[in-house]
Amino acid sequence: MDFDTNTFSAIVQLPVNKADVKPWETPVGKDCVDLGYTLAKFLGTRLQFLAEHTHSYPPQYEHQYWVNELRMHGEILEAYAMAQACGYHHDDMLKDAKASIKWVAEHLNHLWD
């Protein structure tokens, strides 16, 4: 994922001869070089978008609580991605990012608007 443009790697036209394709130079390959970074950036940005624009929330939560959770986990994941992009590694950031990804998994069926 390109951190500056907040998009995945540019789509490239593959050569006609597939033998010329270098897997790690494809868009998917480039994203997989550091899939942890790619996932954190992708999810972090989108959770923050949902926090800003959502109108729905799970029945067990109040709207503002849900928005705060979306924003918090989005910020944690985006901070982790930014740190990874800068070459900064810290155990507490990794622990928090893992907890946020677990939160996403636990709330997967509620991540919509």
Contacts in CASP RR format, 6 or more apart in sequence:
PFRMAT RR
TARGET T0000
AUTHOR 0000-0000-0000
METHOD contacts of the structure
MODEL  1
MDFDTNTFSAIVQLPVNKADVKPWETPVGKDCVDLGYTLAKFLGTRLQFL
AEHTHSYPPQYEHQYWVNELRMHGEILEAYAMAQACGYHHDDMLKDAKAS
IKWVAEHLNHLWD
1 7 0 8 1.000
1 8 0 8 1.000
1 9 0 8 1.000
1 31 0 8 1.000
1 37 0 8 1.000
1 38 0 8 1.000
1 41 0 8 1.000
1 42 0 8 1.000
2 8 0 8 1.000
2 9 0 8 1.000
2 10 0 8 1.000
3 41 0 8 1.000
3 81 0 8 1.000
3 82 0 8 1.000
3 85 0 8 1.000
6 41 0 8 1.000
6 45 0 8 1.000
8 27 0 8 1.000
8 31 0 8 1.000
8 38 0 8 1.000
8 42 0 8 1.000
9 27 0 8 1.000
9 29 0 8 1.000
9 30 0 8 1.000
9 31 0 8 1.000
10 27 0 8 1.000
11 27 0 8 1.000
12 25 0 8 1.000
12 26 0 8 1.000
12 27 0 8 1.000
14 21 0 8 1.000
14 26 0 8 1.000
15 21 0 8 1.000
23 29 0 8 1.000
24 30 0 8 1.000
24 32 0 8 1.000
24 33 0 8 1.000
31 38 0 8 1.000
32 38 0 8 1.000
34 84 0 8 1.000
36 84 0 8 1.000
37 81 0 8 1.000
37 84 0 8 1.000
37 85 0 8 1.000
39 101 0 8 1.000
40 77 0 8 1.000
40 78 0 8 1.000
40 80 0 8 1.000
40 81 0 8 1.000
40 84 0 8 1.000
40 97 0 8 1.000
40 101 0 8 1.000
41 77 0 8 1.000
41 78 0 8 1.000
41 81 0 8 1.000
43 74 0 8 1.000
43 77 0 8 1.000
43 100 0 8 1.000
43 101 0 8 1.000
43 104 0 8 1.000
44 73 0 8 1.000
44 74 0 8 1.000
44 75 0 8 1.000
44 76 0 8 1.000
44 77 0 8 1.000
44 78 0 8 1.000
44 81 0 8 1.000
44 100 0 8 1.000
45 74 0 8 1.000
45 78 0 8 1.000
47 70 0 8 1.000
47 71 0 8 1.000
47 73 0 8 1.000
47 74 0 8 1.000
47 77 0 8 1.000
47 104 0 8 1.000
47 111 0 8 1.000
48 70 0 8 1.000
48 71 0 8 1.000
48 74 0 8 1.000
48 75 0 8 1.000
48 78 0 8 1.000
50 70 0 8 1.000
50 111 0 8 1.000
50 113 0 8 1.000
51 67 0 8 1.000
51 68 0 8 1.000
51 70 0 8 1.000
51 71 0 8 1.000
51 74 0 8 1.000
52 71 0 8 1.000
53 113 0 8 1.000
54 66 0 8 1.000
54 67 0 8 1.000
54 70 0 8 1.000
54 113 0 8 1.000
55 113 0 8 1.000
56 112 0 8 1.000
56 113 0 8 1.000
57 63 0 8 1.000
57 65 0 8 1.000
57 66 0 8 1.000
57 67 0 8 1.000
57 110 0 8 1.000
58 66 0 8 1.000
58 107 0 8 1.000
58 110 0 8 1.000
61 69 0 8 1.000
69 103 0 8 1.000
73 100 0 8 1.000
73 103 0 8 1.000
73 104 0 8 1.000
74 100 0 8 1.000
76 96 0 8 1.000
76 97 0 8 1.000
76 99 0 8 1.000
76 100 0 8 1.000
77 97 0 8 1.000
77 100 0 8 1.000
77 101 0 8 1.000
79 93 0 8 1.000
80 93 0 8 1.000
80 94 0 8 1.000
80 96 0 8 1.000
80 97 0 8 1.000
80 100 0 8 1.000
83 89 0 8 1.000
83 90 0 8 1.000
83 93 0 8 1.000
104 111 0 8 1.000
END
